[in-house]
Amino acid sequence: PVIGIWTPPAQSIDQFGQQSPTAQSYQSVQSFLRSNYEMRTVDLSSGNVAGDIDVLFLINPQNLTQIERYAVDQYLMRGGTLFVTTSSYQYGVDPLTGWISIAPVSGGINDLLANYGVSVDSRIVMDTQNMQIIDVSNNGQIIQYRSPHFIDVRDDGLSDDSLITRNIAALVVSLASSLQVNAPEGVAVERLINTSDQAWDSLNTRLKPPASGNYNIDGDTGKRLLGVALTGQFQSFFTQPEGETVEPSAPNALPEGVEVQPLTQSPQNTRLVVIGSAEFLNDYTPQIAPENRSEYTALLIQNLIDWATSDADLLDIRAADTQLRLLEPMEKSEQQMIEVALAALDIFALIMLGGMWLFFRRSERPMPLWHDDAIEEEAHAAA
């Protein structure tokens, strides 16, 4: 299969017209796709995606022009499989430390996705089942702490019914926004990824923990949907109502220069997959959360492409070859109890070894010297 990929630029233009680096880097996923498939980077500015692209990866869409949004819409209307990683927040660069912060995302395709049946929440999802991350304090010191912004999704949050996730044991989903599904009639929905039942939608965009060390739960807790696959027929976002005039400034207005009538609906069995994390595939995630489950992220991408190209046999083979279960996550108090027990076991083992050494030491008897009478007589005769 041919995989197309769009990612945001690695440089941004500041208010003074100068280029500055961003925290949006996606070289690892591109290298993986390039090594395993025919991969092409996609330029959406022409208003068209090449017809031979089997799956289009739209990674953290932002600051898109109307013609670029139109290109995405019409690709889906032609029956192309669209994979989107998006949320309301992304990695930013902290001006004090030069390390990661949380920044908003703008200019994406959330209104297009809502038209297709998937709404992206404007808040950030936090979960008590989370990962330990590496950060830099304001005075430049390396610090580590557990962050609810980095969600540890285990196998009970991954669908066993979907070919995309059934052999995935765990994923790390960072800076996520929850998804709500209102699929059109006749569109099949697969809920792929869920948080634990102790997650909540929050307005807290401060990455570092408060002085108390505990993040406040500032919302109702419950499971949140982070990944979904839709299969069916979708309506174009750029459908122009008959007899009505669409203002040029309207979000669904046809881009300037488009003279042909857009496709208004996709074929049956068109496929759309949305992951509610703009930074799901970011290169910085393994650096921030070293236990990032990157092998399962790669496996999910392979499953997705096989599912999109209907290679069910390969999916079955891969599923049989990756049966691995991770240990259940533990509370901090449980970890401390185990650490104390292991330390006590070490001390007990040392005491036992010391006792055995003393016992054998005291039980030792001097070894009698070997005495040969014949040799002694010969020595006396010689003298």
GISULGI-V403095 format. One record per residue. N is the residue number from 1. RES is the residue in one small letter. SS is DSSP state (hx for helix, st for strand, lp for the rest). PSI is psi in degrees with one decimal (999 if undefined). Layout:
N:RES:SS:PSI ; N:RES:SS:PSI
//
This chain:
1:p:lp:154.1 ; 2:v:st:124.1 ; 3:i:st:124.1 ; 4:g:st:146.5 ; 5:i:st:136.3 ; 6:w:st:130.7 ; 7:t:st:155.7 ; 8:p:lp:156.1 ; 9:p:lp:149.9 ; 10:a:lp:-10.5 ; 11:q:st:144.6 ; 12:s:st:160.8 ; 13:i:st:120.9 ; 14:d:lp:-176.7 ; 15:q:lp:-15.9 ; 16:f:lp:7.3 ; 17:g:lp:11.0 ; 18:q:lp:145.7 ; 19:q:st:137.5 ; 20:s:st:146.1 ; 21:p:st:151.0 ; 22:t:lp:177.8 ; 23:a:lp:17.3 ; 24:q:lp:100.2 ; 25:s:lp:128.3 ; 26:y:lp:40.3 ; 27:q:hx:-33.4 ; 28:s:hx:-45.6 ; 29:v:hx:-36.1 ; 30:q:hx:-40.1 ; 31:s:hx:-40.8 ; 32:f:hx:-45.9 ; 33:l:hx:-39.1 ; 34:r:hx:-32.3 ; 35:s:hx:-24.6 ; 36:n:hx:-16.2 ; 37:y:lp:175.0 ; 38:e:st:111.9 ; 39:m:st:141.1 ; 40:r:st:137.2 ; 41:t:st:143.1 ; 42:v:lp:130.9 ; 43:d:lp:112.4 ; 44:l:hx:-7.6 ; 45:s:hx:-15.4 ; 46:s:hx:-11.6 ; 47:g:lp:10.4 ; 48:n:lp:142.5 ; 49:v:lp:133.5 ; 50:a:lp:141.4 ; 51:g:lp:-17.3 ; 52:d:lp:7.7 ; 53:i:lp:117.6 ; 54:d:lp:-41.5 ; 55:v:st:130.2 ; 56:l:st:117.5 ; 57:f:st:114.3 ; 58:l:st:99.3 ; 59:i:st:116.9 ; 60:n:lp:60.4 ; 61:p:lp:133.8 ; 62:q:lp:154.7 ; 63:n:lp:38.1 ; 64:l:lp:142.0 ; 65:t:lp:169.5 ; 66:q:hx:-36.7 ; 67:i:hx:-32.7 ; 68:e:hx:-40.5 ; 69:r:hx:-38.8 ; 70:y:hx:-40.4 ; 71:a:hx:-42.0 ; 72:v:hx:-46.1 ; 73:d:hx:-46.5 ; 74:q:hx:-26.9 ; 75:y:hx:-44.8 ; 76:l:hx:-38.3 ; 77:m:hx:-24.5 ; 78:r:lp:-3.9 ; 79:g:lp:9.3 ; 80:g:lp:150.5 ; 81:t:st:126.7 ; 82:l:st:125.4 ; 83:f:st:119.8 ; 84:v:st:130.7 ; 85:t:st:116.3 ; 86:t:lp:150.7 ; 87:s:lp:-177.5 ; 88:s:lp:-6.5 ; 89:y:st:156.3 ; 90:q:st:175.8 ; 91:y:st:135.4 ; 92:g:st:-178.5 ; 93:v:st:120.1 ; 94:d:lp:120.4 ; 95:p:lp:-22.8 ; 96:l:lp:-41.2 ; 97:t:lp:-18.6 ; 98:g:lp:6.2 ; 99:w:lp:-169.0 ; 100:i:st:140.7 ; 101:s:st:-170.9 ; 102:i:st:129.2 ; 103:a:st:152.0 ; 104:p:st:157.8 ; 105:v:lp:137.3 ; 106:s:lp:160.2 ; 107:g:lp:31.1 ; 108:g:lp:-147.3 ; 109:i:lp:27.6 ; 110:n:hx:-33.0 ; 111:d:hx:-32.8 ; 112:l:hx:-45.5 ; 113:l:hx:-39.8 ; 114:a:hx:-36.7 ; 115:n:hx:-32.3 ; 116:y:hx:-12.0 ; 117:g:lp:7.0 ; 118:v:st:114.7 ; 119:s:st:139.7 ; 120:v:st:123.2 ; 121:d:lp:149.2 ; 122:s:lp:-8.6 ; 123:r:lp:178.9 ; 124:i:st:139.5 ; 125:v:st:133.5 ; 126:m:st:149.9 ; 127:d:st:139.2 ; 128:t:lp:-18.1 ; 129:q:lp:97.1 ; 130:n:st:-177.8 ; 131:m:st:154.2 ; 132:q:st:133.8 ; 133:i:st:164.1 ; 134:i:st:131.7 ; 135:d:st:173.8 ; 136:v:st:126.8 ; 137:s:lp:170.1 ; 138:n:lp:-21.6 ; 139:n:lp:13.4 ; 140:g:lp:6.5 ; 141:q:lp:145.3 ; 142:i:st:128.4 ; 143:i:st:155.1 ; 144:q:st:141.4 ; 145:y:st:163.3 ; 146:r:st:130.2 ; 147:s:st:123.1 ; 148:p:st:-8.4 ; 149:h:st:-17.0 ; 150:f:st:97.8 ; 151:i:st:130.8 ; 152:d:st:97.9 ; 153:v:st:119.5 ; 154:r:st:-178.7 ; 155:d:hx:-26.0 ; 156:d:hx:-10.4 ; 157:g:hx:6.7 ; 158:l:st:130.5 ; 159:s:lp:128.7 ; 160:d:lp:-13.3 ; 161:d:lp:-18.0 ; 162:s:lp:139.9 ; 163:l:lp:-19.3 ; 164:i:lp:-35.5 ; 165:t:lp:0.1 ; 166:r:lp:-21.3 ; 167:n:lp:20.7 ; 168:i:lp:127.2 ; 169:a:lp:-30.8 ; 170:a:st:154.4 ; 171:l:st:153.7 ; 172:v:st:123.5 ; 173:v:st:113.4 ; 174:s:st:147.2 ; 175:l:lp:52.1 ; 176:a:st:157.6 ; 177:s:lp:139.2 ; 178:s:lp:153.2 ; 179:l:st:141.2 ; 180:q:st:135.2 ; 181:v:st:127.1 ; 182:n:lp:67.8 ; 183:a:lp:145.3 ; 184:p:lp:157.5 ; 185:e:lp:132.7 ; 186:g:lp:-4.3 ; 187:v:lp:125.0 ; 188:a:st:140.6 ; 189:v:st:130.0 ; 190:e:st:116.0 ; 191:r:st:106.5 ; 192:l:st:-47.0 ; 193:i:st:130.1 ; 194:n:st:152.8 ; 195:t:lp:-177.3 ; 196:s:lp:176.9 ; 197:d:lp:9.1 ; 198:q:lp:35.8 ; 199:a:st:158.6 ; 200:w:st:156.3 ; 201:d:st:130.1 ; 202:s:st:157.1 ; 203:l:lp:5.4 ; 204:n:lp:107.3 ; 205:t:lp:17.9 ; 206:r:lp:119.8 ; 207:l:lp:-44.4 ; 208:k:lp:145.0 ; 209:p:lp:157.2 ; 210:p:lp:172.1 ; 211:a:lp:-31.6 ; 212:s:lp:-17.9 ; 213:g:lp:-6.9 ; 214:n:lp:128.6 ; 215:y:lp:139.9 ; 216:n:lp:135.2 ; 217:i:lp:99.7 ; 218:d:lp:37.6 ; 219:g:lp:173.2 ; 220:d:lp:135.6 ; 221:t:lp:152.1 ; 222:g:st:173.9 ; 223:k:lp:142.0 ; 224:r:lp:139.3 ; 225:l:st:127.4 ; 226:l:st:-12.2 ; 227:g:st:138.1 ; 228:v:st:147.9 ; 229:a:st:132.2 ; 230:l:st:137.9 ; 231:t:st:125.3 ; 232:g:st:-151.8 ; 233:q:lp:129.4 ; 234:f:lp:151.7 ; 235:q:st:142.8 ; 236:s:lp:141.4 ; 237:f:lp:-25.4 ; 238:f:lp:18.6 ; 239:t:lp:127.8 ; 240:q:lp:116.0 ; 241:p:lp:138.0 ; 242:e:lp:136.6 ; 243:g:lp:1.7 ; 244:e:lp:146.3 ; 245:t:lp:124.6 ; 246:v:lp:123.2 ; 247:e:lp:142.4 ; 248:p:lp:-26.0 ; 249:s:lp:-4.9 ; 250:a:lp:146.0 ; 251:p:lp:-31.3 ; 252:n:lp:17.0 ; 253:a:lp:144.1 ; 254:l:lp:139.4 ; 255:p:lp:151.9 ; 256:e:lp:132.6 ; 257:g:lp:-13.3 ; 258:v:lp:114.7 ; 259:e:lp:-21.2 ; 260:v:lp:151.9 ; 261:q:lp:129.7 ; 262:p:lp:155.5 ; 263:l:lp:135.5 ; 264:t:lp:-17.8 ; 265:q:st:153.8 ; 266:s:lp:166.3 ; 267:p:lp:164.9 ; 268:q:lp:151.5 ; 269:n:lp:22.8 ; 270:t:st:144.6 ; 271:r:st:135.1 ; 272:l:st:127.4 ; 273:v:st:129.9 ; 274:v:st:127.6 ; 275:i:st:125.2 ; 276:g:lp:49.3 ; 277:s:st:114.3 ; 278:a:lp:-28.6 ; 279:e:lp:23.5 ; 280:f:lp:-33.5 ; 281:l:lp:18.3 ; 282:n:lp:142.0 ; 283:d:lp:-24.7 ; 284:y:lp:-20.5 ; 285:t:hx:-44.6 ; 286:p:hx:-26.4 ; 287:q:hx:-35.2 ; 288:i:hx:-45.3 ; 289:a:lp:89.8 ; 290:p:lp:-34.5 ; 291:e:lp:67.9 ; 292:n:lp:0.5 ; 293:r:lp:36.9 ; 294:s:hx:-28.6 ; 295:e:hx:-32.3 ; 296:y:hx:-29.1 ; 297:t:hx:-43.6 ; 298:a:hx:-40.2 ; 299:l:hx:-39.2 ; 300:l:hx:-40.4 ; 301:i:hx:-44.1 ; 302:q:hx:-45.0 ; 303:n:hx:-42.8 ; 304:l:hx:-45.2 ; 305:i:hx:-41.1 ; 306:d:hx:-42.6 ; 307:w:hx:-41.3 ; 308:a:hx:-31.5 ; 309:t:lp:10.8 ; 310:s:lp:36.3 ; 311:d:lp:70.8 ; 312:a:hx:-32.3 ; 313:d:hx:-43.7 ; 314:l:hx:-35.6 ; 315:l:hx:-41.8 ; 316:d:hx:-40.6 ; 317:i:hx:-44.8 ; 318:r:hx:-37.4 ; 319:a:hx:-37.7 ; 320:a:hx:-19.1 ; 321:d:lp:1.0 ; 322:t:lp:41.7 ; 323:q:lp:96.2 ; 324:l:lp:134.6 ; 325:r:lp:132.0 ; 326:l:lp:159.4 ; 327:l:lp:147.5 ; 328:e:lp:140.3 ; 329:p:lp:144.9 ; 330:m:lp:153.1 ; 331:e:lp:159.0 ; 332:k:hx:-38.4 ; 333:s:hx:-36.9 ; 334:e:hx:-40.8 ; 335:q:hx:-42.9 ; 336:q:hx:-39.8 ; 337:m:hx:-42.2 ; 338:i:hx:-39.8 ; 339:e:hx:-42.9 ; 340:v:hx:-43.0 ; 341:a:hx:-41.0 ; 342:l:hx:-39.2 ; 343:a:hx:-42.1 ; 344:a:hx:-38.4 ; 345:l:hx:-39.6 ; 346:d:hx:-44.6 ; 347:i:hx:-42.8 ; 348:f:hx:-41.3 ; 349:a:hx:-40.0 ; 350:l:hx:-42.3 ; 351:i:hx:-43.7 ; 352:m:hx:-43.1 ; 353:l:hx:-41.5 ; 354:g:hx:-41.7 ; 355:g:hx:-41.8 ; 356:m:hx:-38.9 ; 357:w:hx:-44.9 ; 358:l:hx:-41.0 ; 359:f:hx:-49.2 ; 360:f:hx:-31.0 ; 361:r:hx:-44.9 ; 362:r:hx:-23.8 ; 363:s:hx:-8.5 ; 364:e:lp:142.6 ; 365:r:lp:144.4 ; 366:p:lp:139.8 ; 367:m:lp:124.3 ; 368:p:lp:141.1 ; 369:l:lp:147.8 ; 370:w:lp:127.8 ; 371:h:lp:119.7 ; 372:d:lp:109.6 ; 373:d:hx:-35.8 ; 374:a:hx:-42.7 ; 375:i:hx:-38.4 ; 376:e:hx:-41.3 ; 377:e:hx:-39.5 ; 378:e:hx:-38.7 ; 379:a:hx:-40.2 ; 380:h:hx:-40.4 ; 381:a:hx:-39.7 ; 382:a:hx:-33.6 ; 383:a:lp:999
//
